[in-house]
């Protein structure tokens, strides 16, 4: 399939052409592991996974790198405030290293539950301190840096004529990346820290020696150093949330292109926000917190959230509500039930390769065309409803669909079939018989009471034309 992607740099949809035929170098911004990962951030990771799966299904060999930020991320874009990792350690009364491990493990649990393919490399910022120092020294040698006493080494954005080009900014007028706060020791409002000095009379848990003194690297430097170390000086795709485009990614470009030439990255992709009912971005920084544990505690399958995300386009903001998630969960379960019915048919008819190719190309074509996952899901529903496609072909298509969209339809359907074949405990069967008698006696209140008892025990009563049966809940 021809792959087309919206490139933030050109502000248009472009045909994807890799630097090396058949191969893709892909870098996506990872989590800062000072707290649990918010579902808004997880939306970005799901969309990155779809991008990678789509490229793989189109025959590309994808080398994916995603960083783990465990140092150097300040709470303010103005290069001020606390380091998020140090703040997390104080909050949890743990060492910074304990906090980093705990929340990295929690993130990877979410990652696995959402069925995201692990990147080939997941480098930690603390393992690449020397590479970051080397990068800063190269910029210093070319005249791009200056020192602010008792603060740090800063990048002089006036030395890079293309600063802000990712988001259409310039160093005059409405500056791309301009901070709300302005440290008047900076030469320009858009200048940013490359290396921060440790505060005097204060011992940080994470600090390193450098040519400029004891301190820690700025957040914007780690992605440059690690991506170039693992993917080379030029690579194909860099992605992240839309909030990273204006400052973080412009700062990455400003550090990298003076050293390696332009373009450093060929395609930039940005995933829009998850928003609340009022239209505001959902985030931890606003004091809100909604992680996967909140969804799990309400009984939602992580695949229901993944399905909700894929019902929208990555460039469109997605409004989250419990009602929206509940509707997505229902839609997801309905497809699983239909796949389970296909599995139970045990058809011996061979796969119709013509039908398979037709629907395979429709579904893959949608996702290859700027990741139109919602359109692909419509095609999946149409394919399921079609009486002209035999069972074997539909099941083979779902094997492909699960590789492309990662929704685990067949896995959940197999579990459902297994549960439906499981016999209910004797006491529940007795209750079911008592309910039938209550219904025959038109004692609806008692029948409902018995149904609720069965439901509380983790089973569901299904009334059919052939009678009632007990099915264990998924």
C-alpha positions as CSV (number, residue, x, y, z in Angstrom):
1,X,0.0,0.0,0.0
2,X,1.0,3.6,-0.5
3,X,1.5,5.1,2.9
4,X,0.4,8.7,3.4
5,X,1.0,10.7,6.6
6,X,0.3,14.3,7.8
7,X,3.7,15.9,8.3
8,X,3.7,18.7,10.9
9,X,6.7,20.2,9.3
10,X,5.1,20.7,5.9
11,X,1.6,21.0,7.3
12,X,0.2,18.6,4.6
13,X,-0.3,15.0,3.9
14,X,2.6,13.5,2.1
15,X,3.5,10.1,0.6
16,X,5.9,8.3,2.9
17,X,9.3,7.6,1.3
18,X,11.9,6.1,3.7
19,X,15.5,7.1,3.7
20,X,16.4,3.4,3.2
21,X,14.2,1.3,1.0
22,X,12.2,-1.2,3.1
23,X,13.4,0.2,6.5
24,X,12.0,2.8,8.9
25,X,13.8,4.6,11.7
26,X,11.1,5.8,14.1
27,X,11.5,7.8,17.4
28,X,8.6,8.5,19.7
29,X,8.8,10.5,22.9
30,X,8.3,8.3,26.0
31,X,7.1,8.9,29.5
32,X,8.6,10.9,32.3
33,X,8.5,8.3,35.1
34,X,7.7,10.4,38.1
35,X,4.1,9.2,38.4
36,X,1.5,6.9,36.8
37,X,0.9,7.5,33.1
38,X,-2.3,9.4,32.4
39,X,-4.7,8.0,29.8
40,X,-4.2,11.2,27.8
41,X,-0.6,10.2,27.4
42,X,-1.5,6.7,26.7
43,X,-3.6,7.8,23.7
44,X,-0.3,8.9,22.1
45,X,1.3,5.6,22.8
46,X,-1.6,3.7,21.2
47,X,-1.5,5.9,18.1
48,X,2.3,5.3,17.8
49,X,1.6,1.6,18.1
50,X,-0.9,1.8,15.2
51,X,1.6,3.7,13.1
52,X,4.2,1.0,13.7
53,X,1.8,-1.9,13.1
54,X,0.7,-0.2,9.8
55,X,4.2,0.1,8.6
56,X,5.0,-3.5,9.5
57,X,1.9,-4.8,7.7
58,X,3.1,-2.8,4.6
59,X,6.3,-4.8,4.7
60,X,8.7,-2.3,6.4
61,X,11.3,-3.3,8.9
62,X,10.7,-0.8,11.7
63,X,13.4,0.2,14.2
64,X,11.5,2.0,17.0
65,X,13.1,3.9,19.8
66,X,11.2,5.3,22.7
67,X,13.0,7.1,25.6
68,X,12.3,6.8,29.3
69,X,12.8,10.2,30.9
70,X,14.1,9.6,34.4
71,X,16.0,12.9,34.9
72,X,16.2,16.6,33.8
73,X,12.5,17.3,33.2
74,X,11.6,20.6,35.0
75,X,8.0,21.4,36.0
76,X,8.1,24.6,34.0
77,X,8.8,25.1,30.3
78,X,10.6,28.3,31.4
79,X,13.6,26.1,32.7
80,X,12.5,26.8,36.2
81,X,10.8,24.9,39.0
82,X,11.5,21.5,40.5
83,X,12.8,18.5,38.6
84,X,9.8,16.2,38.2
85,X,11.8,13.2,39.3
86,X,13.0,14.9,42.5
87,X,9.5,16.1,43.1
88,X,8.1,12.6,42.7
89,X,10.7,11.2,45.1
90,X,9.8,13.8,47.8
91,X,6.0,13.0,47.3
92,X,6.5,9.2,47.6
93,X,9.3,9.4,50.2
94,X,11.5,7.3,48.0
95,X,14.8,7.7,46.3
96,X,14.7,9.1,42.7
97,X,16.0,5.7,41.5
98,X,13.2,3.8,43.3
99,X,10.6,6.2,41.9
100,X,12.0,5.8,38.4
101,X,11.9,2.0,38.6
102,X,8.4,1.8,40.2
103,X,6.7,4.1,37.7
104,X,8.6,2.5,34.7
105,X,7.3,-0.9,35.8
106,X,3.8,0.6,36.2
107,X,4.0,2.2,32.7
108,X,5.1,-1.1,31.2
109,X,2.1,-2.9,32.8
110,X,-0.2,-0.4,31.1
111,X,1.9,-0.8,27.9
112,X,1.3,-4.6,28.0
113,X,-2.3,-4.4,28.9
114,X,-3.0,-2.1,26.0
115,X,-1.2,-4.6,23.7
116,X,1.5,-2.2,22.5
117,X,4.4,-3.7,20.7
118,X,7.6,-3.0,22.7
119,X,10.1,-0.7,20.9
120,X,13.4,-2.2,19.8
121,X,15.1,0.2,22.2
122,X,13.8,1.9,25.3
123,X,16.8,4.0,26.5
124,X,16.8,5.7,29.9
125,X,18.1,9.3,30.0
126,X,20.4,8.5,32.9
127,X,22.2,5.9,30.8
128,X,23.1,8.5,28.1
129,X,24.5,11.3,30.2
130,X,27.9,11.2,28.4
131,X,26.2,11.4,25.0
132,X,24.3,14.4,26.1
133,X,27.4,16.1,27.4
134,X,29.2,15.3,24.1
135,X,26.3,16.9,22.1
136,X,26.4,20.1,24.2
137,X,30.2,20.3,23.7
138,X,29.7,20.1,20.0
139,X,27.2,22.9,20.1
140,X,29.5,24.9,22.3
141,X,32.4,24.5,19.8
142,X,30.1,25.9,17.1
143,X,29.1,28.9,19.1
144,X,25.5,28.0,19.9
145,X,25.8,28.2,23.7
146,X,26.4,30.6,26.5
147,X,26.6,30.4,30.3
148,X,24.4,32.0,32.9
149,X,26.2,32.0,36.3
150,X,24.6,29.9,39.0
151,X,22.0,28.6,36.5
152,X,23.4,26.6,33.5
153,X,24.5,26.4,29.9
154,X,21.9,27.7,27.5
155,X,21.2,27.4,23.8
156,X,21.1,30.7,21.9
157,X,18.2,30.4,19.6
158,X,19.1,33.6,17.7
159,X,22.1,31.6,16.2
160,X,19.7,29.1,14.5
161,X,17.7,30.9,11.8
162,X,15.2,28.1,11.4
163,X,14.2,28.1,15.0
164,X,10.4,27.4,15.3
165,X,10.0,26.2,11.7
166,X,8.2,23.0,12.9
167,X,5.2,25.1,14.0
168,X,5.6,28.1,11.7
169,X,7.3,30.4,14.2
170,X,10.2,32.8,13.9
171,X,12.3,34.9,16.3
172,X,10.2,37.9,15.6
173,X,6.6,38.6,16.4
174,X,4.8,35.6,17.9
175,X,7.9,33.5,18.9
176,X,7.4,29.8,18.6
177,X,8.3,28.3,22.0
178,X,8.2,31.6,23.9
179,X,7.7,31.0,27.6
180,X,5.1,32.5,29.8
181,X,7.8,33.4,32.2
182,X,11.0,35.0,31.0
183,X,14.3,34.7,32.8
184,X,15.9,38.1,32.0
185,X,19.3,36.6,32.2
186,X,18.6,34.8,28.9
187,X,19.6,36.5,25.7
188,X,16.3,35.5,24.1
189,X,12.9,34.4,25.6
190,X,13.1,31.2,23.5
191,X,16.6,30.1,24.7
192,X,16.6,26.9,26.7
193,X,18.8,25.0,29.1
194,X,21.2,22.4,27.9
195,X,22.8,21.8,31.2
196,X,21.5,22.9,34.6
197,X,23.9,23.5,37.5
198,X,23.0,21.9,40.8
199,X,21.8,24.5,43.3
200,X,24.4,25.7,45.8
201,X,24.0,24.3,49.3
202,X,21.7,21.6,48.0
203,X,22.5,18.0,47.2
204,X,20.4,16.5,44.4
205,X,19.9,12.8,44.1
206,X,20.7,12.9,40.4
207,X,23.7,15.0,39.4
208,X,26.8,14.4,37.4
209,X,30.2,16.0,36.8
210,X,30.6,17.9,33.5
211,X,33.0,20.3,31.8
212,X,30.8,23.2,33.2
213,X,30.3,21.9,36.7
214,X,28.1,19.5,38.7
215,X,24.5,19.4,37.4
216,X,22.1,17.6,35.1
217,X,21.1,17.8,31.5
218,X,18.1,19.7,30.1
219,X,15.1,17.7,29.1
220,X,15.3,18.7,25.4
221,X,18.9,17.3,25.0
222,X,18.2,13.7,25.8
223,X,16.0,12.9,22.8
224,X,18.5,14.3,20.4
225,X,21.4,12.4,21.9
226,X,19.6,9.1,22.2
227,X,17.9,9.1,18.8
228,X,21.1,9.9,16.9
229,X,23.0,7.3,18.9
230,X,20.4,4.6,18.1
231,X,19.0,5.6,14.7
232,X,21.8,7.6,13.2
233,X,22.2,11.3,12.3
234,X,19.1,11.2,10.1
235,X,15.9,9.1,10.4
236,X,12.4,8.9,9.0
237,X,9.8,9.6,11.7
238,X,9.6,11.4,15.0
239,X,6.3,11.5,16.9
240,X,4.8,12.8,20.1
241,X,1.8,14.5,21.6
242,X,0.7,17.8,20.1
243,X,1.9,19.7,23.3
244,X,5.5,18.7,22.4
245,X,5.5,20.3,18.9
246,X,5.8,23.9,19.9
247,X,8.7,23.9,22.4
248,X,10.3,20.4,22.9
249,X,10.5,19.3,19.3
250,X,11.5,22.8,18.0
251,X,14.3,22.7,20.6
252,X,15.4,19.2,19.5
253,X,15.6,20.4,15.9
254,X,17.6,23.5,16.9
255,X,20.2,21.3,18.7
256,X,20.4,18.6,16.0
257,X,20.4,20.3,12.6
258,X,23.5,22.5,13.3
259,X,25.4,19.2,13.9
260,X,24.0,16.9,11.2
261,X,22.3,19.2,8.6
262,X,18.7,19.5,7.6
263,X,16.4,17.8,7.6
264,X,17.3,15.9,10.7
265,X,13.9,14.1,10.6
266,X,11.8,13.7,7.4
267,X,8.3,13.2,8.9
268,X,6.9,14.7,12.2
269,X,3.6,13.3,13.6
270,X,1.7,14.8,16.5
271,X,-1.2,13.2,18.3
272,X,-4.0,15.5,19.5
273,X,-5.1,15.9,23.1
274,X,-7.6,13.8,25.1
275,X,-10.0,16.4,26.4
276,X,-12.7,16.5,29.1
277,X,-16.4,17.6,28.7
278,X,-15.5,21.3,28.9
279,X,-13.0,20.9,26.0
280,X,-9.9,21.3,28.2
281,X,-6.9,19.1,27.9
282,X,-6.8,16.3,30.6
283,X,-3.5,16.2,32.3
284,X,-1.7,15.5,35.6
285,X,-0.3,19.0,35.7
286,X,-3.9,20.4,36.3
287,X,-4.2,18.2,39.3
288,X,-6.4,15.6,37.5
289,X,-5.3,12.0,37.4
290,X,-6.9,9.3,35.4
291,X,-4.7,6.3,34.8
292,X,-5.4,2.8,33.6
293,X,-6.1,1.7,37.2
294,X,-9.1,3.9,37.3
295,X,-10.5,2.1,34.2
296,X,-9.6,-1.3,35.6
297,X,-11.3,-0.6,38.9
298,X,-14.5,0.1,37.0
299,X,-14.3,-3.2,35.3
300,X,-13.2,-1.9,31.8
301,X,-11.1,-4.1,29.6
302,X,-8.0,-2.1,28.5
303,X,-9.0,-3.1,24.9
304,X,-12.2,-1.0,25.4
305,X,-10.0,2.1,25.8
306,X,-7.9,1.2,22.9
307,X,-11.1,0.7,20.8
308,X,-12.3,4.2,21.9
309,X,-9.0,5.8,20.8
310,X,-9.2,4.1,17.4
311,X,-12.8,5.4,16.9
312,X,-11.2,8.9,16.4
313,X,-8.5,10.3,14.2
314,X,-5.1,11.0,15.7
315,X,-5.2,14.6,14.5
316,X,-8.6,15.3,16.2
317,X,-9.1,16.0,19.9
318,X,-10.8,13.1,21.6
319,X,-13.4,13.9,24.3
320,X,-13.3,11.4,27.2
321,X,-16.3,10.6,29.4
322,X,-17.3,7.4,31.2
323,X,-20.4,7.3,28.9
324,X,-18.2,7.4,25.8
325,X,-16.0,4.6,27.2
326,X,-19.0,2.5,28.2
327,X,-20.4,2.9,24.6
328,X,-17.0,1.9,23.2
329,X,-16.8,-1.1,25.5
330,X,-20.3,-2.2,24.3
331,X,-19.2,-1.8,20.6
332,X,-16.0,-3.8,21.3
333,X,-17.9,-6.6,23.1
334,X,-20.4,-6.9,20.3
335,X,-17.6,-7.5,17.8
336,X,-16.0,-10.0,20.1
337,X,-19.3,-11.9,20.4
338,X,-19.6,-12.1,16.7
339,X,-16.1,-13.4,16.3
340,X,-16.9,-16.0,19.0
341,X,-19.9,-17.1,17.0
342,X,-17.6,-17.5,14.0
343,X,-15.2,-19.7,16.1
344,X,-18.0,-21.9,17.2
345,X,-19.2,-22.5,13.6
346,X,-16.0,-24.5,12.9
347,X,-16.4,-24.1,9.2
348,X,-14.6,-26.4,6.9
349,X,-15.0,-24.2,3.8
350,X,-11.6,-22.9,2.5
351,X,-10.6,-19.3,2.7
352,X,-11.7,-17.3,-0.4
353,X,-8.5,-15.6,-1.3
354,X,-10.3,-13.1,-3.6
355,X,-12.6,-12.0,-0.8
356,X,-9.7,-11.9,1.7
357,X,-7.5,-9.7,-0.6
358,X,-10.4,-7.3,-1.2
359,X,-11.2,-6.7,2.5
360,X,-7.6,-6.8,3.6
361,X,-6.7,-4.0,1.1
362,X,-9.7,-2.0,2.2
363,X,-8.8,-2.1,5.8
364,X,-5.1,-1.7,5.4
365,X,-5.6,1.0,2.8
366,X,-7.6,3.1,5.4
367,X,-5.0,2.9,8.0
368,X,-2.2,3.5,5.5
369,X,-4.0,6.7,4.4
370,X,-3.0,8.9,7.3
371,X,-4.1,6.4,9.9
372,X,-7.9,6.4,9.4
373,X,-8.6,3.8,12.0
374,X,-12.3,4.8,12.4
375,X,-12.8,4.1,8.7
376,X,-11.1,0.8,9.0
377,X,-13.5,-0.1,11.9
378,X,-16.4,0.7,9.6
379,X,-15.1,-1.7,7.0
380,X,-14.7,-4.4,9.7
381,X,-18.3,-4.0,10.7
382,X,-19.4,-4.3,7.0
383,X,-17.2,-7.3,6.5
384,X,-18.7,-9.0,9.6
385,X,-22.3,-8.4,8.4
386,X,-21.7,-9.6,4.9
387,X,-23.4,-12.9,4.1
388,X,-21.2,-13.3,1.0
389,X,-18.0,-13.9,2.9
390,X,-17.5,-17.3,4.5
391,X,-16.5,-18.0,8.0
392,X,-13.0,-19.1,7.3
393,X,-12.3,-16.0,5.3
394,X,-13.7,-13.8,8.1
395,X,-11.5,-15.5,10.7
396,X,-8.4,-15.1,8.6
397,X,-9.3,-11.4,8.2
398,X,-9.5,-11.1,11.9
399,X,-6.1,-12.6,12.3
400,X,-4.8,-9.8,10.1
401,X,-7.0,-7.2,11.8
402,X,-5.5,-8.1,15.2
403,X,-2.0,-7.7,13.8
404,X,-2.9,-4.3,12.3
405,X,-5.0,-2.8,15.1
406,X,-3.9,-4.8,18.1
407,X,-7.4,-5.1,19.4
408,X,-7.2,-8.8,20.3
409,X,-10.6,-9.7,19.0
410,X,-9.7,-13.4,18.5
411,X,-8.0,-13.7,21.9
412,X,-11.1,-12.2,23.7
413,X,-13.5,-14.3,21.5
414,X,-11.6,-17.5,22.4
415,X,-11.9,-16.7,26.1
416,X,-15.6,-16.0,25.6
417,X,-16.1,-19.4,23.9
418,X,-14.2,-21.1,26.8
419,X,-16.4,-19.3,29.4
420,X,-19.6,-20.2,27.6
421,X,-18.7,-23.9,27.7
422,X,-17.9,-23.8,31.4
423,X,-20.5,-25.3,33.6
424,X,-22.0,-23.1,36.4
425,X,-21.7,-24.3,40.0
426,X,-24.5,-26.5,41.2
427,X,-25.9,-23.8,43.6
428,X,-26.2,-21.3,40.7
429,X,-27.9,-23.9,38.5
430,X,-30.4,-24.4,41.4
431,X,-30.9,-20.6,41.6
432,X,-31.5,-20.5,37.8
433,X,-34.2,-23.2,38.1
434,X,-35.8,-21.2,41.0
435,X,-35.8,-18.2,38.7
436,X,-37.6,-20.1,36.0
437,X,-40.3,-21.2,38.5
438,X,-40.6,-17.6,39.7
439,X,-41.1,-16.4,36.1
440,X,-43.7,-19.1,35.4
441,X,-45.5,-18.0,38.6
442,X,-45.2,-14.4,37.3
443,X,-43.3,-13.4,40.4
444,X,-41.2,-10.9,38.6
445,X,-39.7,-9.3,41.7
446,X,-38.3,-12.7,42.9
447,X,-37.1,-13.5,39.5
448,X,-35.1,-10.2,39.3
449,X,-33.8,-10.8,42.8
450,X,-32.4,-14.2,41.8
451,X,-30.9,-12.8,38.6
452,X,-29.1,-10.2,40.7
453,X,-27.7,-12.9,43.0
454,X,-26.4,-14.8,39.9
455,X,-24.9,-11.6,38.5
456,X,-23.1,-10.9,41.8
457,X,-21.6,-14.4,41.6
458,X,-20.0,-13.5,38.3
459,X,-22.4,-15.2,35.9
460,X,-25.1,-13.9,33.5
461,X,-28.5,-15.4,32.8
462,X,-29.3,-15.4,29.1
463,X,-32.9,-16.1,28.0
464,X,-33.2,-17.8,24.6
465,X,-36.0,-19.4,22.7
466,X,-34.6,-22.8,23.8
467,X,-34.7,-21.7,27.5
468,X,-32.3,-20.0,29.9
469,X,-28.5,-20.6,30.2
470,X,-25.8,-19.5,32.5
471,X,-22.7,-17.8,31.0
472,X,-19.6,-16.7,33.0
473,X,-18.8,-13.1,32.7
474,X,-15.7,-12.2,30.7
